Amino acid sequence: QVQLVESGGAPVQAGGSLRLSCAASGTILSINSMGWYRQAPGKQRELVATISRRDETNYADSVKGRFNISRDNAKSTVYLQMTSLKPEDTAVYFCNAAYYSGGNSISWGQGTQVTVSS
């Protein structure tokens, strides 16, 4: 099992920056990839960025050039550095981990709120 705890969400003005953190615990050596997703009110959860165990990254078009996903293996933590924030980035941000434990599994964190005001 993998447990995830996000932090770093906060209110911020448009144009500002935030860094989200996601700390993983449990069977972390089984993690294949981690990612960030977000869900705005009334909308479906969407992919923001992912990073593989080989540090291959993938971003949604809406955040390319503004957000950066990285990982610190020593701390079992994945970060999402967000810059040039826009009101449309307002959402609950969820951390996700895909891992193998007798089969392919996925864990989600509880989410952290990011609110961008204009």
Secondary structure in CASP SS format (residue, H / E / C, confidence):
PFRMAT SS
TARGET T0000
AUTHOR 0000-0000-0000
METHOD secondary structure of the structure
MODEL  1
Q C 1.00
V E 1.00
Q E 1.00
L E 1.00
V E 1.00
E E 1.00
S E 1.00
G C 1.00
G C 1.00
A C 1.00
P E 1.00
V E 1.00
Q E 1.00
A C 1.00
G C 1.00
G C 1.00
S C 1.00
L E 1.00
R E 1.00
L E 1.00
S E 1.00
C E 1.00
A E 1.00
A E 1.00
S E 1.00
G E 1.00
T C 1.00
I H 1.00
L H 1.00
S H 1.00
I E 1.00
N E 1.00
S E 1.00
M E 1.00
G E 1.00
W E 1.00
Y E 1.00
R E 1.00
Q E 1.00
A C 1.00
P C 1.00
G C 1.00
K C 1.00
Q C 1.00
R C 1.00
E E 1.00
L E 1.00
V E 1.00
A E 1.00
T E 1.00
I E 1.00
S E 1.00
R C 1.00
R C 1.00
D C 1.00
E C 1.00
T E 1.00
N E 1.00
Y E 1.00
A C 1.00
D C 1.00
S C 1.00
V C 1.00
K C 1.00
G C 1.00
R C 1.00
F E 1.00
N E 1.00
I E 1.00
S E 1.00
R E 1.00
D E 1.00
N H 1.00
A H 1.00
K H 1.00
S C 1.00
T E 1.00
V E 1.00
Y E 1.00
L E 1.00
Q E 1.00
M E 1.00
T C 1.00
S C 1.00
L C 1.00
K C 1.00
P H 1.00
E H 1.00
D H 1.00
T C 1.00
A E 1.00
V E 1.00
Y E 1.00
F E 1.00
C E 1.00
N E 1.00
A E 1.00
A E 1.00
Y E 1.00
Y E 1.00
S C 1.00
G C 1.00
G C 1.00
N E 1.00
S E 1.00
I E 1.00
S E 1.00
W E 1.00
G C 1.00
Q C 1.00
G C 1.00
T E 1.00
Q E 1.00
V E 1.00
T E 1.00
V E 1.00
S E 1.00
S C 1.00
END
